[in-house]
Every structure is written in C-alpha cells, then in structure tokens.
Amino acid sequence: MFELARGFGDGPLLMRAIAERQDLSRKHLHVLLTSLKSAGLVRSVRGPGGGFVLTRPPGQIRLSDVLHALEGPLSLVHCVADRRACDRANRCPARGVWQKLSGAIKDVLDGVTLQDLVAPETKACSEPAGKKKEHRSRRHSGLTGKRSGTASRRPRTKAGK
C-alpha cells in the first residue's frame, strides 16, 4: 500500500515492481493484493501499462482500513471482537482493559493515513539508509537456518552440525 500511495496519480504499478521494492515474494504479495482488492482499497488495471492502483487518494485510506482488510477485526484478544469467543467474557476482570487497549490502538490507526506515511515529514522517522543496508546484507549473507540479528550466535557443536 505504501508503494501504491507513493506512486498515486502516476498510473498503475506492476506487482513485480511492488514485490521488488518491498522485498516480498510475488506469491505473498498476490495474497495481500487479493485481500486489499476484496476490501475495495485497490483495483487492478489490465492490459499494457496495467498493474495496481489505489481506489481512493492516499489521504482517504486509513491504516485501520488496511489492517482490517488484511487481518480482520483489530482487537488484542478474541473476546473483545466477539464476546461469544470466551465463556468468561461477561465476568472477566481483564476484558475491560483489553477493550481499552484495543480501542486505543484503533484510534491511533484511524488517525494515520497512507498519505501520512509518504509525506516528507515522515522521512525523519524512517531508518537511516546505511543501517537498512547493513540489515539487508546480514539477512542475505548466505547463512541458512539463522535469523538476522543476535539470535543463535553460539558456535556449532558436533551434535549441532
């Protein structure tokens, strides 16, 4: 959605271009775009020069719209979205806290649009380019079976080979 918002008004964007820019597999992106299309947030344009476009200007699409399309109801626990999900929902002392937290998260996401993400003011919040490249090079360093970062830095033993 960020890529479509960033290029809004410039015409359709190919799925291949979105996948490359966001480092996503085309298969995974296809699943995401299908959900976003079903929610009415994007549409596909067929033919030469085709691709995907937003159905509304980026300033009219809230992050809550996007997350709801991709993840469903925005609640931290199931009983907040559906009281019937838990037999104890009516007498649970923690449910009120979960409701408040879920509401606060929704309020924040309702207050941010795709335009807010692509606005020049938000660039100060993004990760520095040098740091991002360092992260990518670690992740794509050819080490298999290990995640980037500090996880699992122990030397291998004979049993662990």
Steps between C-alpha positions, in 0.01 A plus 500: 500500500794730570632454146157562348455809716844629410424465129139614519402692189791363296303206362486130585791327668601149402488231766859411411615857577316505834645162596854610417474834680354345815706180490192277486441182308249541216294216644467673838431837336229340286325381817524849653375673184208259473388590854550872435305473174213318675490780757475759223832667578678412175397406150684334217540652156538250218694527179813687397589753765287309747564412860349608831372836624333631812125550471515824700763765564756401767363765738166318504637155590568449869742240634208347689331437160809322372555289811133408522511383137810289562451380857131534582368674813761692694489363852768360727293206621212317336243585766527872421392448139247230589370455854396144410866402446540445875260356755644735765468822297210633710685457828864545396670777696765550229262532204443872565875561484525309171209703363670828591831390351336377180308827476816705549680307227204547265492874576868535411459300178187701410706817535770400251445491125716368221570863410650547847743218424618646171507864612848658514465558875499125567837442337667612823339199668632243254808289559826653370600361160835372625339308782240351267769376260692346790186315610435374148857382449486302825167346408622403155848396609452144388467356851215254489284406790588811702310821540672835471592683815638352818299178511689172511862617500638193681771298326383172354583179678543162336147407604364828364650469148 
